[in-house]
């Protein structure tokens, strides 16, 4: 591509224009405040998606709730709603304050998407939603279903036979593949997951046990997606779920915001001009955090401040946002290897679709080292008995940066007098599906780093 060749020729110029690139190349942890951030009112009419689209997605998920209750008993307690708890983590807050010698003003909470039913990660939101949307469209087109039906009829041999005539494919580093593979196989689709080199073996094994075809690659995430997309085009009955460009995945994630709004209300937590909300989201290609950030801005407008967090070895979205090049630049272009223990975030090239949507509404971004992810993992287990996979710990550096005087975000946004009434939510993106032996290894790495 001409644009990519141009990027490669102008890396030195980009380093001069954007000094933060030098820190990214050195693999330093960085804190970035978005210079293109604007008030929500000034940009709300410019998006290709809106609140009606989010409401439509939520209504579709509600239609499928009876089916999900029947097909996945783990959803029964929530009446077929795929949702996670919001937990106060006051002991971890005190630990972070003591260890880093700072005061975290306001409350610190954990959004436990690691406990989401069916596939145990944030990807259960977007991935499952897009498969359900596709299944609904096929069944309605065939005259087998109307939106007024009781969707429990989908849990039958008749529908499994119907869906078995179609296939679904996706490229994944792991968790998206799990969510799409599990729900697709349960409905009866033939499903293939194209998995990049950094995908964990246990995730591949679990998918195969569910009857999913797993195709492995020695290359990174983008190559797995590219090949999966190419193969899907060869079969007119194959539906490819494109994590880099899918508005349906994006909307599935965005539904989380309205549900969070209710959870905050139930916890007696106010979000308004005098009670700011800060949300810290681990970021890979961008779909999950982008969709959630978009939904949060729709729900809370300028009263919510959203930040992405990426590994130091995979700062794809940050690189795209800083340079304004989005998916026309990848971390390898500036000499970063994209090798990280945070497999769900191991993405070298960001989604241009997502980057362009969130560019004016994202407050900023941070990067975090693998070593810090492991130490945070062990510390959270020790003080709160909560088990997350490494990538899900990324958000924990968010409050540390926000309260660092050198970052100046609080002062620059005139929030100093409001911080005692603020709320900080760290989005825990996955962990409950991790085998116990694997989690023990993660924990040991973290403890060894702490004691070294």
C-alpha positions as CSV (number, residue, x, y, z in Angstrom):
1,X,0.0,0.0,0.0
2,X,1.2,3.5,-0.9
3,X,0.3,4.9,2.5
4,X,2.3,2.3,4.4
5,X,5.4,2.9,2.2
6,X,5.1,6.6,2.9
7,X,4.9,5.9,6.7
8,X,8.1,3.8,6.6
9,X,9.9,6.6,4.8
10,X,8.8,9.2,7.3
11,X,9.4,7.5,10.7
12,X,12.2,10.0,11.6
13,X,9.9,12.9,10.8
14,X,7.2,11.4,12.9
15,X,9.6,11.1,15.9
16,X,10.4,14.8,15.6
17,X,6.8,15.8,15.3
18,X,5.6,13.5,18.1
19,X,8.3,13.2,20.8
20,X,6.3,10.6,22.7
21,X,7.2,8.1,20.0
22,X,10.8,8.1,21.3
23,X,9.5,6.9,24.7
24,X,7.3,4.3,23.0
25,X,10.3,3.0,21.0
26,X,12.3,2.7,24.3
27,X,9.4,0.7,25.7
28,X,9.0,3.2,28.5
29,X,5.6,3.4,30.2
30,X,3.9,6.6,29.0
31,X,0.9,8.8,29.9
32,X,-0.8,10.6,27.0
33,X,-3.5,13.3,27.2
34,X,-5.4,13.5,23.9
35,X,-5.0,16.9,22.3
36,X,-7.9,16.2,19.9
37,X,-10.4,15.6,22.8
38,X,-13.5,17.7,22.5
39,X,-16.7,18.3,24.4
40,X,-19.3,15.6,23.7
41,X,-21.9,18.2,22.6
42,X,-19.6,19.5,19.9
43,X,-19.1,16.1,18.3
44,X,-22.2,14.1,19.1
45,X,-23.8,14.7,15.8
46,X,-20.8,13.6,13.8
47,X,-20.8,9.9,14.5
48,X,-22.0,7.2,12.1
49,X,-23.6,5.4,15.0
50,X,-26.0,6.8,17.6
51,X,-28.0,6.1,20.8
52,X,-30.8,4.4,18.7
53,X,-28.2,1.9,17.4
54,X,-27.2,1.0,20.9
55,X,-30.8,0.7,22.0
56,X,-31.5,-1.6,19.0
57,X,-28.6,-3.8,20.1
58,X,-29.8,-4.0,23.7
59,X,-33.3,-4.9,22.5
60,X,-31.9,-7.7,20.4
61,X,-30.0,-9.1,23.4
62,X,-33.2,-8.9,25.4
63,X,-35.0,-10.9,22.7
64,X,-32.3,-13.6,22.9
65,X,-32.3,-13.8,26.7
66,X,-34.8,-16.7,26.9
67,X,-32.6,-18.7,24.5
68,X,-29.5,-17.9,26.4
69,X,-31.1,-19.0,29.7
70,X,-31.9,-22.4,28.1
71,X,-28.7,-22.9,26.2
72,X,-26.3,-21.6,29.0
73,X,-27.5,-22.3,32.5
74,X,-24.8,-19.9,33.8
75,X,-27.0,-17.0,32.6
76,X,-30.1,-18.2,34.5
77,X,-29.6,-16.1,37.6
78,X,-29.5,-12.9,35.4
79,X,-32.5,-14.0,33.3
80,X,-30.4,-14.6,30.3
81,X,-28.5,-11.2,30.5
82,X,-24.8,-11.4,29.8
83,X,-23.6,-9.0,32.5
84,X,-20.9,-8.7,35.2
85,X,-20.8,-7.4,38.7
86,X,-19.4,-4.0,39.8
87,X,-17.2,-4.4,42.9
88,X,-15.7,-2.0,45.3
89,X,-12.0,-2.8,45.8
90,X,-11.1,-0.7,48.8
91,X,-8.3,-2.9,50.1
92,X,-6.6,-2.8,46.7
93,X,-7.0,1.0,46.7
94,X,-5.2,1.2,50.0
95,X,-2.5,-1.1,48.8
96,X,-1.9,1.0,45.7
97,X,-1.9,4.2,47.7
98,X,0.7,2.8,50.2
99,X,2.9,1.2,47.6
100,X,3.0,4.2,45.2
101,X,2.8,7.0,47.9
102,X,-0.3,8.7,46.4
103,X,-3.8,9.5,47.4
104,X,-6.5,8.1,45.1
105,X,-9.4,10.5,45.5
106,X,-12.9,9.1,45.4
107,X,-14.0,5.4,45.1
108,X,-12.1,2.7,43.2
109,X,-14.3,-0.1,41.7
110,X,-13.7,-3.1,39.5
111,X,-16.0,-3.9,36.6
112,X,-15.7,-7.7,36.6
113,X,-16.0,-8.8,33.0
114,X,-13.8,-11.7,34.0
115,X,-17.0,-13.1,35.5
116,X,-19.2,-12.6,32.4
117,X,-21.1,-15.9,31.7
118,X,-20.5,-18.1,28.7
119,X,-16.9,-17.1,27.8
120,X,-15.5,-15.2,30.9
121,X,-14.2,-12.1,29.2
122,X,-15.2,-8.7,27.8
123,X,-15.4,-10.4,24.4
124,X,-18.6,-12.1,25.5
125,X,-20.3,-8.7,24.9
126,X,-19.4,-8.0,21.3
127,X,-18.6,-11.4,20.0
128,X,-21.8,-13.1,21.3
129,X,-23.9,-10.2,20.2
130,X,-22.7,-10.3,16.6
131,X,-23.3,-14.0,16.3
132,X,-26.8,-13.6,17.7
133,X,-27.5,-10.8,15.3
134,X,-26.4,-12.9,12.3
135,X,-28.4,-15.9,13.5
136,X,-31.5,-13.8,13.9
137,X,-31.1,-12.3,10.4
138,X,-30.7,-15.7,8.8
139,X,-33.7,-17.2,10.6
140,X,-36.0,-14.3,9.8
141,X,-34.9,-14.3,6.1
142,X,-35.8,-18.0,6.0
143,X,-39.2,-17.4,7.6
144,X,-38.4,-19.5,10.6
145,X,-38.5,-16.6,13.1
146,X,-40.1,-13.3,13.9
147,X,-39.0,-10.8,16.5
148,X,-42.3,-11.4,18.4
149,X,-41.5,-15.1,18.9
150,X,-40.2,-16.7,22.1
151,X,-36.6,-17.2,21.2
152,X,-36.3,-20.4,23.1
153,X,-37.4,-22.0,19.9
154,X,-33.9,-21.4,18.7
155,X,-32.7,-24.1,21.1
156,X,-33.8,-27.0,19.1
157,X,-32.6,-29.6,16.5
158,X,-34.6,-27.8,13.9
159,X,-32.6,-24.6,14.2
160,X,-29.3,-26.4,14.8
161,X,-29.8,-28.2,11.5
162,X,-30.7,-24.9,9.8
163,X,-27.6,-23.1,11.1
164,X,-25.4,-26.1,10.3
165,X,-25.7,-25.1,6.6
166,X,-23.8,-21.9,7.4
167,X,-20.4,-21.1,8.9
168,X,-18.8,-18.4,10.9
169,X,-15.1,-17.4,10.9
170,X,-13.0,-14.9,13.0
171,X,-9.4,-14.0,13.6
172,X,-8.4,-13.8,17.2
173,X,-5.6,-13.6,19.8
174,X,-7.8,-15.7,22.1
175,X,-10.8,-14.3,23.9
176,X,-12.8,-13.1,20.9
177,X,-12.3,-16.6,19.4
178,X,-13.6,-18.2,22.6
179,X,-16.8,-16.1,22.7
180,X,-17.6,-16.5,19.0
181,X,-16.6,-20.2,19.0
182,X,-18.7,-21.1,22.0
183,X,-21.9,-19.3,21.0
184,X,-21.6,-20.3,17.3
185,X,-21.1,-24.0,18.1
186,X,-24.0,-23.9,20.5
187,X,-26.3,-22.5,17.9
188,X,-25.2,-25.2,15.4
189,X,-22.9,-23.1,13.0
190,X,-19.7,-24.5,11.7
191,X,-17.1,-22.2,13.1
192,X,-13.5,-21.6,12.4
193,X,-11.2,-19.4,14.6
194,X,-7.9,-18.2,13.0
195,X,-5.6,-17.8,15.9
196,X,-2.3,-15.8,16.0
197,X,1.0,-17.0,17.4
198,X,0.5,-15.3,20.7
199,X,-2.8,-17.1,21.5
200,X,-2.6,-19.3,24.6
201,X,-2.6,-23.1,24.1
202,X,-5.3,-23.6,26.6
203,X,-7.6,-21.3,24.7
204,X,-7.1,-23.3,21.5
205,X,-7.6,-26.6,23.4
206,X,-10.9,-25.3,24.9
207,X,-12.2,-24.3,21.6
208,X,-11.4,-27.6,20.0
209,X,-13.3,-29.3,22.9
210,X,-16.3,-27.2,22.0
211,X,-16.2,-28.5,18.4
212,X,-14.6,-25.4,16.9
213,X,-12.0,-25.6,14.1
214,X,-8.9,-23.8,15.2
215,X,-6.4,-22.7,12.6
216,X,-3.0,-21.7,14.0
217,X,-0.6,-19.2,12.5
218,X,3.0,-18.4,13.3
219,X,2.3,-14.7,12.5
220,X,0.7,-12.0,14.6
221,X,-2.9,-11.0,15.0
222,X,-3.3,-8.9,11.8
223,X,-2.1,-11.8,9.6
224,X,-4.5,-14.3,11.2
225,X,-7.4,-11.8,10.5
226,X,-6.2,-11.2,7.0
227,X,-6.1,-14.9,6.2
228,X,-9.4,-15.6,7.9
229,X,-11.0,-12.8,5.9
230,X,-9.6,-14.2,2.7
231,X,-10.7,-17.8,3.3
232,X,-14.2,-16.6,4.3
233,X,-14.7,-14.8,0.9
234,X,-14.3,-18.2,-0.8
235,X,-17.5,-19.5,0.8
236,X,-20.7,-17.5,0.2
237,X,-22.3,-19.1,3.3
238,X,-19.4,-18.1,5.5
239,X,-19.9,-15.0,7.7
240,X,-16.6,-13.4,8.8
241,X,-16.6,-11.4,12.0
242,X,-14.1,-8.6,11.5
243,X,-12.7,-7.3,14.8
244,X,-11.0,-4.5,12.9
245,X,-14.0,-3.1,11.2
246,X,-17.2,-4.4,12.7
247,X,-19.9,-2.0,13.9
248,X,-21.9,-4.9,15.3
249,X,-19.1,-5.9,17.7
250,X,-18.8,-2.3,18.6
251,X,-22.5,-1.9,19.4
252,X,-22.5,-5.1,21.4
253,X,-19.8,-3.6,23.6
254,X,-21.6,-0.2,23.8
255,X,-24.6,-1.8,25.5
256,X,-22.4,-2.2,28.6
257,X,-22.8,1.5,29.3
258,X,-26.5,1.6,30.0
259,X,-26.2,-1.4,32.2
260,X,-23.3,0.2,34.1
261,X,-25.4,3.3,34.6
262,X,-28.0,1.2,36.4
263,X,-25.3,-0.5,38.5
264,X,-23.9,2.8,39.6
265,X,-27.4,4.0,40.6
266,X,-27.9,0.8,42.6
267,X,-24.6,1.5,44.4
268,X,-25.8,5.1,45.2
269,X,-22.9,6.5,43.0
270,X,-23.7,9.8,41.3
271,X,-22.2,10.8,38.0
272,X,-22.7,14.4,37.1
273,X,-20.8,17.7,36.7
274,X,-19.6,17.6,40.3
275,X,-19.1,13.8,40.5
276,X,-16.8,12.8,37.6
277,X,-16.4,9.2,36.5
278,X,-13.0,7.9,35.3
279,X,-12.9,4.6,33.4
280,X,-9.7,2.7,32.5
281,X,-10.0,0.1,29.6
282,X,-7.4,-2.4,28.4
283,X,-7.0,-2.0,24.7
284,X,-5.9,-4.3,21.9
285,X,-7.3,-3.7,18.4
286,X,-9.8,-1.3,20.0
287,X,-13.3,-2.7,19.4
288,X,-14.1,-3.6,23.0
289,X,-12.8,-0.5,24.8
290,X,-13.9,1.7,21.9
291,X,-17.5,0.4,22.0
292,X,-17.7,0.8,25.8
293,X,-16.1,4.3,25.7
294,X,-18.6,5.3,23.0
295,X,-21.5,4.0,25.0
296,X,-20.2,5.7,28.2
297,X,-20.0,9.0,26.4
298,X,-23.6,8.6,25.1
299,X,-24.7,7.8,28.7
300,X,-22.7,10.3,30.7
301,X,-21.5,12.9,28.2
302,X,-18.7,15.1,29.5
303,X,-19.0,13.7,33.0
304,X,-17.1,10.5,32.1
305,X,-13.3,10.4,31.3
306,X,-12.3,7.4,29.3
307,X,-8.7,6.1,29.1
308,X,-7.2,3.2,27.1
309,X,-4.2,1.2,28.5
310,X,-1.9,-0.9,26.3
311,X,1.2,-3.0,26.8
312,X,4.5,-1.2,26.2
313,X,5.3,-3.8,23.5
314,X,1.9,-3.3,21.7
315,X,0.8,0.4,21.8
316,X,-1.1,0.1,18.6
317,X,-4.1,2.3,19.3
318,X,-1.9,5.0,21.0
319,X,0.4,5.1,18.0
320,X,-2.5,5.4,15.6
321,X,-4.1,8.2,17.6
322,X,-0.9,10.2,18.3
323,X,0.1,10.2,14.6
324,X,-3.4,10.5,13.3
325,X,-2.6,7.6,10.9
326,X,-4.8,5.1,12.7
327,X,-4.6,1.7,10.9
328,X,-2.1,3.1,8.4
329,X,0.7,2.6,10.9
330,X,1.7,-0.4,13.1
331,X,4.1,-0.8,16.0
332,X,6.6,-2.7,13.9
333,X,6.9,0.4,11.7
334,X,8.7,2.1,14.6
335,X,10.7,-0.9,15.7
336,X,8.4,-2.3,18.4
337,X,8.1,-6.1,18.4
338,X,4.4,-6.6,19.5
339,X,5.5,-9.4,21.9
340,X,3.6,-9.3,25.2
341,X,2.3,-11.6,27.9
342,X,-1.0,-9.7,27.6
343,X,-2.1,-11.9,24.7
344,X,-5.5,-10.3,24.4
345,X,-3.8,-7.0,23.8
346,X,-1.1,-8.3,21.5
347,X,-2.1,-6.2,18.4
348,X,0.4,-4.3,16.2
349,X,-2.1,-2.4,14.0
350,X,-5.2,-0.8,15.5
351,X,-8.7,-0.6,14.1
352,X,-9.1,2.5,11.9
353,X,-12.8,2.3,12.2
354,X,-12.7,2.5,16.0
355,X,-9.8,5.0,16.1
356,X,-11.6,7.5,14.0
357,X,-14.8,7.2,16.2
358,X,-13.1,7.6,19.5
359,X,-10.5,10.2,18.5
360,X,-12.4,13.2,19.8
361,X,-14.0,11.5,22.8
362,X,-11.0,9.6,24.4
363,X,-9.4,11.5,27.2
364,X,-6.0,9.8,26.9
365,X,-4.0,6.6,27.0
366,X,-1.3,4.9,29.0
367,X,1.1,2.0,28.5
368,X,2.1,-0.6,31.0
369,X,5.0,-3.2,31.1
370,X,4.4,-6.9,31.3
371,X,6.3,-7.0,34.6
372,X,3.9,-4.5,36.1
373,X,0.9,-6.6,34.8
374,X,2.3,-9.7,36.6
375,X,3.0,-7.9,39.9
376,X,-0.5,-6.3,39.9
377,X,-2.0,-9.8,39.2
378,X,-0.3,-11.2,42.3
379,X,-1.1,-8.2,44.4
380,X,-4.8,-8.3,43.5
381,X,-4.9,-12.0,44.4
382,X,-3.2,-11.4,47.7
383,X,-5.3,-8.4,48.8
384,X,-8.7,-9.0,47.2
385,X,-8.7,-12.7,46.2
386,X,-9.6,-11.7,42.6
387,X,-8.0,-13.7,39.8
388,X,-7.5,-11.9,36.4
389,X,-5.4,-12.8,33.4
390,X,-2.4,-10.5,32.8
391,X,-4.1,-8.3,30.1
392,X,-7.0,-7.6,32.5
393,X,-4.7,-5.8,35.0
394,X,-3.8,-3.1,32.5
395,X,-6.4,-0.6,33.8
396,X,-4.9,-0.5,37.3
397,X,-2.2,1.9,36.2
398,X,-4.9,4.4,35.2
399,X,-5.6,5.9,38.7
400,X,-1.9,6.0,39.4
401,X,-1.3,8.2,36.3
402,X,-4.4,10.4,36.9
403,X,-3.2,11.2,40.4
404,X,0.4,11.8,39.3
405,X,1.1,15.6,39.5
406,X,3.3,15.3,36.4
407,X,0.4,14.2,34.3
408,X,-1.6,17.3,35.0
409,X,-4.9,15.9,33.7
410,X,-6.9,16.9,36.8
411,X,-5.6,20.5,36.8
412,X,-5.9,21.0,33.0
413,X,-9.5,19.9,33.1
414,X,-10.5,21.9,36.2
415,X,-11.3,18.8,38.3
416,X,-9.3,19.4,41.4
417,X,-12.2,20.5,43.6
418,X,-14.3,17.6,42.4
419,X,-11.9,14.7,42.9
420,X,-13.1,13.8,46.4
421,X,-16.5,13.0,44.8
422,X,-15.0,11.1,41.9
423,X,-15.4,7.4,40.9
424,X,-12.7,5.3,39.2
425,X,-13.7,2.1,37.4
426,X,-11.0,-0.3,36.2
427,X,-12.4,-2.7,33.6
428,X,-11.3,-6.2,34.3
429,X,-11.5,-7.8,30.9
430,X,-10.9,-11.5,31.5
431,X,-9.6,-14.3,33.8
432,X,-12.3,-16.7,34.9
433,X,-11.6,-19.2,32.0
434,X,-7.9,-19.4,32.8
435,X,-7.0,-23.0,34.0
436,X,-5.9,-23.1,37.7
437,X,-2.4,-24.4,36.8
438,X,-2.0,-21.5,34.3
439,X,-3.1,-19.0,36.9
440,X,-0.6,-20.4,39.4
441,X,2.2,-19.8,36.9
442,X,1.0,-16.2,36.4
443,X,0.9,-15.7,40.2
444,X,4.4,-17.1,40.7
445,X,5.9,-14.8,38.0
446,X,4.3,-11.9,39.8
447,X,5.5,-12.9,43.3
448,X,9.0,-13.5,42.0
449,X,9.0,-10.0,40.4
450,X,7.8,-8.5,43.7
451,X,10.5,-10.2,45.7
452,X,13.4,-9.6,43.3
